[in-house]
């Protein structure tokens, strides 16, 4: 048996020497003078208690009395036989206890042995055959100090030389027990043994008590029932709350950027645009420098709608907006083809970004000493002869009139520049609240909660998705606790604070549809799919490559576990997962287009692609991350076909990285947000 980073257990079957490997770092406080006790029970067909121990492969010691009447210390551990349960020989149990020394030298030695990555190895002999191992139960006893332990996996070696993997990847805390089953992914229809069916059912019953839906605010997608981070199930909490403390990080960001030194600028009018440059004194990279040097230019303004942090609003204009009374005469100096505005529209050279969602949203009034304002602009853009997108008309509010003029490039320099600044300000509010918060964070949380509630750990779809849900519920809970709550950072920093951001989400729910999360469909719906007409839309180009790589991967996984469309339709756990998303996430709204059920392998692959793409690539395009797409450090899948599919997935992603890197060569303004080596697996920040 090998125990990495903590107390160990051992188990046996098949009348011969068995080896059990446990991997996982210990979390929590320093060792105390009391004993930590952890037990393990193996559930099989038949079995006896083990006999004598063999040589410890780690220490080289011959521990003949390992399983004698009293506990025997081995490298800081001790072992004791558990009682055989009455009424049958179906269980085999061993108890291992860590003994903590009272002296400083003993405690130091113990800390060295219990470090993450430390390995202990034990061999156990069984006289009689146990039969096939079905489950392993791990029991933990709690003392008054914090001794949580994160167990990664257990590996059992049989006399035939085969290895049985028991993935865990969970925290064991308090006075508790967890029951693990083998690592092979199984649908419910694959389980024929009663004990496995029972384990599957009990796991979901337990999870549904832990992962409860809650309405945080009317009109929002439902979220996890937790008032704060510490109320979450231990398995989905951050290892440390300090790293995701929004208030602390906000203060650090201000300090690192020297912005505190210029905070007075935000409370009064600026005397010069050069003041804007001062707050970027600590930011230095190719993109920020290009933006800083060219932000006032029309080319940069148009480029940001294609490849900036919010590249999802621009759409091809097929008809001039009725509430934007712009004429050819007004913009003729910007039209390079000597055509009328209507002719340019017909040729597909006119684009529009409409911020109508901001119309009627309450402005932030939390600080009576600071007046804040919101605009709801309509911005008309033009594709010039160089195929670059530039603005040609801006109206700052939705209702035309004498007090709501249309600003043009031919206006005075600073009139036009201020109009563009107002558009960029509106873009910020939509980006932060809708594109980022609602359409990646909150949507991914819905997928995550439904997954934990309806898919057991052995289900192949759970194994596929769990890495893409990592820390999503935790980061959203922290956001509700510190960021978007009343008196949170949104209230302090944004013009939509004080309730406006809540109104925005509520208003945007009508546009949150399933098809809008299907990347190719969303691009096409905005008329932005023609690569020849719009050659510099890198968000689209890279996003389609990543989408297709994910779709091919999910299709492979679906093919491995679902032999036919009928198997998909009859997978009740899968259908419950999909229905949970529809009923609670989309609030049972038919207009959302979210499916209530999935009946084909093709639709299942598409659905899984939506989940993974939203949590990884789409979030990366509007943010940034840390654990990159295609990397699965937790090995929930053990089957060779799936591992081969993962390898092909990573190979396809590597090819995309090369394509993007080659394109970005020598570009003054490279676009790499959707390069797979920069895409995080999940919404975790």
N, C-alpha and C positions, 0 to 999 in steps of 0.2 A: 504494500500500500504506500502511496506517496501522498503527502499532505503539503501543499504549498501555502506557506504563510499562516498556518494556524493549527488548531487541534485536528487530530486525525481520526479516522474510523477505518474499519476493515470489514469485508464481507466475503463470503465464499459460496461456491456451488460446485457441483460436478465431481465430488470425491477426489480432489487433487489440489495442488498448490494453486492459489489464486492471488492475483495482485490487483490492488485497488489504488487508483490514482486520483487524488483530489487536488484541484487547483483553485486558488483564489486568495487574495490578500485579506488580512485582518484589518478591520476599521475600528475606530474608537480610541479609548484612552489607554494609558500605560498599564502594564500588568499590576495586579494587586496581590496581596498575600493569600487570597482565597483561591480555591480551585475553580477552573472553568470546566464544565462538563458538557460533552456533546456525545450523542449516541446515534447509532445507525442501525436500522433494521432492514434486512433483505427479505423480500417476499417472493417465495418460489413455490415449487410443488411439494418437495419433501426436504428434510435436512436434519442434521444433528449439529450440536455445538462443536466448535473446533477443538482439535487436540493440542499438540504442542507447537511452539513457534519454531521457525527456522532462523537461519542467519539473517540479521538485519543488513540489507545490501548497502545502506547508506553509511552505517558505522563500522561494518565488518564484524560486529559482535555476534556471538552465538547466544541468542536469547531463549534458551530452552524452557525457561519458566514463564514465558510471556503470558500464557493463559492458565497459570496456576491460580490457587484460591485467592491470593491477594494481588493487588495491583503491583506491577513491576515497572520501574521508570526506564524509559528508553529515549534518550536525547530530549529530555524535558517533557516527555509524555508518559502516561501510564495507561494500562488497559485493564478492563475487567469484563468478564462475561456477564451479559444480561440474562435475566431469567427467561427460560423458554415459555411462551404463552401456553396456557392450559387449553386442552381440547384439540391438540393436533401439532404436527411438526411442519407447519407451513412457514415459520419465520425463524430467522437466525439473526441474533443481535449481538453486537459488541459495543462496549462503552470505552471511550478514551477520555482521560482527564489530564489536563495540563496542571502541573504543580508549579506554583510560583514560589520562588525563594524569598526569604525575608531579608537577606543581606544585599548590599548594593551590588557586589560583584555578581551574585546570582541573578539579580534582576537585569543587570547589563548583559550577562550571558544569555538570558532568556529572550531579551529583546532582539539580540542578534539572531537567535534561532527562529523567531516569529516574524522576521521581516518578510515583506512581499517577495515572492519568488523562491523562498526557501523550500526545500523538498525533503520529506522523510519517506522511507520505503519500508514496508513490512510484508512478510509472507505469512499465509495462514493455510493450514491443512484441514480438510474436511474428510471424515471417514466415509460418509455415504453421499450418494448423489442427491442434489437438491432439485434437479430439473431446471427448466428454463427460468431465468430470472426475469420477473415482470416489473417489479417496482422496488425502489429503495426509499426508505423513510429516514429522514434525518431529524433528530430531536435535539433541542437546545434548552439548557437551563439558564435562567437569568439570575444574576447577582446584582448588587446595588451599584455597580459601575457599568459604564457603557462599553459593551464588548461585541458590537455588531460584527458580523463576518460575511463578506461577499464571496460566495462559492461560485466558481466558474463552471466546473464540470467534474464528473467522476468517470474514470475509465476502469472497467473490470476486464481482466485477462482470463480467459477460460483455459482448461487443460489442453484444448485443441489448438491453442494459439490464437484464437479469435479475440477480438476486443469488443466489448459492449460499452457504448458511450451513453452516459446519462448527463445531458446538458442541464445546467441549473441557471447560471447567470442571474442570481437573485441574492438578496440580503437575507441572512438568518439573524433575527434579532429578538430580544426579549425571551420570554418563556414560550417557545413555539416549536412547531415541527413542519417540515415540508416533505412531500412525497414526490419522488421523481420517477419517470419512466424512461425507457430507452430512447435514444436520439432519433430513430427513424420516424420521419413524418408519416402520420396516419390520418386518413379521413375517418369519420365516425363509422362508416360502413365497413371499414377494414378491421375494426375491433370486434372480435367474436367472444372473447373471454369476459366473463361477468366482472371480474375485479378491475379490468381496464375500462370497461364501460362506466362502472361506478366511479372510478377515479376521474374520468373525463367529466362526468356530470358534477361531481363535488367541486372540482376545480372551478368550473364556471359559476356554480352557486356561490362560492367564496368570493370570486372576483366581482360578481354583480353586487355583492354587499359592499365591497371596497370601492368600486368605481361606479359611483352614482351620478346621474345627470342632475344638473341644477340650472335654473334660469338666473344668470347673474344680473341681467337687465332685460326688460321686455323688448322683443324684436331682435335680439342677438341669437346666434346659434347657441344651443345649450352647451354648457361647459361642465367641468368636473365639480363635484360637490365638495369644495374645500375653501375655507375662508383665507387660509394662508398656506405657505409652503410646507410648514411642519405638519399640517393636517393631511397631506398626501400619503398614499401608500408608500412605504419605505423604498420599494423597488424602483419608483419613478422619480424620487427626489434627487436633487443635485448632491454630489458628494460634499460640497461645501457651498453654503449660501452666500459667502462673501463675494465669490466671483460673479454672482448674478444679482447683486444688490444694486438696483437702479439708482438709488439716491447716492450711494457711495461712488459708483462709477461715473455718474453725472458730475460730481464734484471733482473727481480725478481728471475727467476729460477737460473740464474748464481750467484746471490747474496746468495740465500738460500743454494745452494750447495757449496758455497765457490769456485766456479770454476774460478771466476775472479782472484783469488789468484794464479791460476795455468795456466792462459791463455797463458803464454809464452811457455808452453809445446806444445801447438798446433801449434806454429810457428817455432818450431825447433825439432830436433830429441830427443827422450827420452833416458835417460841414463840407465834406469832400468824399468822393468815391474812393480816394486813396485809403480812407479809414477802413474800408472793407478788406483791403489787402493785409492790414495789420493783424487781423485775427487769424490769418493763415500762415503766420510766421513760422509755425512749427510743423506744418504739413509740407512734405517734400516727396513727390513722386511724379512720374511722367504725366499721368492724367490730371492730377490737381494743378500742376504747373501750367499745362495747356489750358485748362479751364480758367485759371487765374489770369493768364495773359490774354485770353481771347473771349472772355465771358460777355463782353459788351457787343460782340459781333453777331450779325444775323446768321451766319453759317454755323457758329457754335450753338446758337439758340435752337436752330432747326435740328442740328445733329443730336442734341440731347433728347429730343422727342423720339428719336430712333434708337439710340444706344446709351441713353443716360440711365438714371436709377428708376425711371418710371416709363418704360418704353411700350406701354400697353394701351395708351389713350389715343394715339394718332390713328386716323382712319381716312381712307380715300373718300373724297367728297363727290357724291353722285348727283347732288342737288344742293344749291346754295341755301343755307338756313333762312327761313322766312323772317326770323327775328334778327338777321344781320343784313341790313340794307346796303350792302356794298355794291358798287358799280364798276364797270370797266374803266370809266374815266378816273375814278379814285385810285386805281391800282395800276394804270397802264404803264407807269414808269418801271414797274417791277416785272411786267410780262415781256419776256424776251423773244417770244415767237411771233410777235405782231398779230396776235389773235385776240378775240374778245374773251372776257372772263368766262362767259358761258361756253365758248368753244374749248377753252382750256379744261373746263370741267368735263366736257364730253370726251376729251382725249385722256382723261385720268391724271392730269397734272396738278390738280388742286386737292389739298388735304385739309382736314379740320380737326381741331381739338376743342371739345366743348366741355366746360366745367359746370354744367347745369346742376350737378349734384350739390354744389355749394350754395345755390340760390335758396334763400330762406333759412339757412343755418344760423343759429344764434352765435354772435360773436362773444369772445371771452370778456367777461365783466368782473372777474374775481378780484382784480386790483382796481379800485375806483380811481386811483391816481394815474392809471395808464390807459389811455384810449387805444383800442385795437380795432382793426377793420378786416373785413373779408370781401373779396371780389368773386364773381362767378363769370369769368370771361369766356368769350368765343374767339378762338385764334384761327385765322385762315393762313394756310401755308402753300407754297408754290414750289414745284420741281423745275429748276432752271435748266438751261441747256447743258450744264455740267452734271446733270442728274443729282444735284444737291438740293436739299429741302431748306427753304428760307421763309420767314414770316412775311406776309404782305398786308395783313389787316388784323387789328385787335379791337374788340369791343369789351369793355371791362364788366359789364353786367348784361343780364339776359333781355331786359326790355329796352328797345331802342328809343331814342328821344334826344332832345336838345342837351339834356344833362348827362347823356351817356353817348358821347361821340365815338366815332370809329377812328382809332389812331393808325397812322400810316408811316412807312419808311421815309416818306417825303416830308414829314413833320419836323419840327425843331429837334435837334439831336437828343436832348434830355427828355422831351415829351415822349418820344418813341422809346427811349431806353427805360423810362419809368413804367410805360405800358408793358414792356417785356418783363420787367421786374415783378409787376403784379401778377402776370401769367405764371411766372416761375414760383411765386409765393403760393398761388392756388394749386399748382402742380405738387408742391410740397405737402399740402394738406391732404390731397387725394392719395398721394403716394403713401404717406405714413399711416393713414387711417384705413384706407380701402385696399390698395394694392398690397401693402405689407401686412398690416394687422389682420384685416378680415380675410383676405383671399389666400394667405399662406398660414399665418399663425392659428387663427380660429378654426379655419377649415381643417387643418392638419390635426388639431386637437379633437375635433369631431371624429375623424378617422381613428385616432388613437384610442379614445374612450370606447368606441364601438368594438374595436379590435380586442381590447382587454376584456370586455364584457361578454363577447360572443364567440371568441375563438380560443380554444385551449392551446397550451404551449406546444402540443404535439401536432397541431394542425399545420399543414404546409403553408397556408396563407399567413398564419401568425408568424411562422419562422421567416417568411419572406419580408414581412412588413415591419417587424419589431425594431430592426435597426434604424428604420426611417421614422420611427416615433420617439426616438431617444431624446429625453429631456423636454419634449415639446409641451407636455402638460405642465411640467414644472416651470418652464419659462413663462408660460401664459398665466399661471397662478401668481407668479411674482409680478407680472405686469398688472394684473387686477389688484394686487396688493399695494403697489407703489406707483405705477405708471399712469394707468387710465382711470383710476379710482377718483373719487371726490377729494380735492386738495392734493392730488398726485402731481407728478412731473408734467403731465400734459396741461394741467391747469396753470402751471408756472411758466411754461415755455412756448405754448402754441396759441394762436389766435382762435383755434377751435376748442380750446380748453373750456372748462366750466360747463360742459354739457354739449357743446357743439359737435365734438367728436363722436359722442354717443348717437346724436341725431344722424350724423353722416352714415354710421354703420347701419342703423335702422333703415335709412332711406336706400342704402345700397343693396340691401338683401333682395330687393326685387330684381336686381341685375345679376345676382349670384346664381348662375345656372350650371348644370353639368357640362353643357357644350362649351361654356366659357372657360372651363378648366381643361378641356381637351385642346391642347396647344395648337395642332394644325387647324382645327375648326375655328378657334378664336382668331387666329391670324387671317384666315379666309373671310370670316364674318366682317372684319374691318377693312377688307379689300386690300390687304397688304401682302398677299401671297405671291405676287408676280416678281420673281427675282430679277428679271431683265428690266422691268420698269422702275424698280426700286432696288438698285444694286448695293446700297450701302447700309442695309438693314441687318446688321450682324446679330442682333438679338434674335431675329427670325431665323437666320441661316444656322446659327449655332444651336438654337433651341430645337429646331427640327431634327438635327443630327442626334442630339441627346435624347429627344423623345423617341426616335426610331430605335436607338440602342436599348433603351429601357423596354420598349414594346417587344422587341425581339427576345429579350431576356425573360420577361414575364410570360411570353408565349411558350418558351421552352419549359419553364417551370410548370405551367398549366398542363402542358402535354405529358409531363412526367407523372402527374398525380391524377389527372382526369382523363379517363379513356374515351369518354364521349360527352356530348352535350347533356345527355341524360344524367350522368354522374354529377355534373355541375348543378343541374336543376334539383336533384335529390339531396344535395349536401345542405342539410337544414342549418348547420352552424354557419355556413357561408351566407345563406339567405337571411338568417337572423342578423348577421353583421351588416349586410347591405340595408336591411330594413331599419336597423338602429340609426344608421347614418341619415336615412331619408326622414324618419319620423322625428328624431330629436335634433339632428344637425340642421336639416332643412325645414324643420317645423311642420312637416307633413304637407308641404306645399307642392301641389301637382305642377304648377308653373315653373318650378325649379328644374324640371327635367331630370332630376336624379332618379335612377331606377329604384323601384321597390323590391325588385328581385332580378336575378341574372339567370338566363336560361341557356346560354351558349358559351363555349370555350373562348370564342373570339371576343365576346362582350366582357367576359371575365378578365381577359388579358388587357383590354382597353381600360377597364375600371381600375385594375391594379397599376397600370401605367399612370393614370390620373393621380392616384394616391402618392406614388413614389415621385413623380415629376413635380407635383405641387410642393411636397415636403423638401425636395432637394433642389432641383434646377430652378424652378420658379422663384423660390425663396432666395437662392443664390443671386439671381439676376437683379433682385431688388434689395439685397443685403450682402452679407458675406458669412463665411463659416469656418469650420475647423476639422471635422472628420469627413473625408472626401468620398464622393460618389463611387460606388463599386467596391469599397473597402468594407469587409464584414469581419471585424476582429472577433466577434462572438460567433462561434461556430454552432449555430442552431441546426443547420443542415449537416448530416453526416453522410448522406448518400452520394456515391460517385457521380451519377448523372447530373445532380444539381451542382456539385462542385465544378464539374466540367462546364456547365452552363455559366457559372460565375466567372470562370476563367475566360470564356469567350466574351462575356460581357465586359470584363476589364480590358481585354484585347481591343474590342470595338471602341471603348472609351479612350484608350491610349491612342488609337488611330485618329480620333476626333481631336485630341490634344495636339497631335502633330499637324493636322490640317489648320487648326486655329493659330498655332505658333508660326507656321509658314506664312499665313496671311498677314499676321501682325508684324512680320519683319519690316523694319524700316518705316513703320507707320508712326507718325508723330502722336497720334491718338489711338493706341491699340484698344481693342475690345476683347477682354478675356473673362468677363463675369460668368460666361457659360462654358468655359473650358473645364472639362470634367475634373481636372486636378485642382480646381478651385471651387467645386460644388460640394457643399456639405451634405452628408447623408440625410440630415433631419433638420427641422426647425428647432434650433437649440440656442438661439441668440436673437 
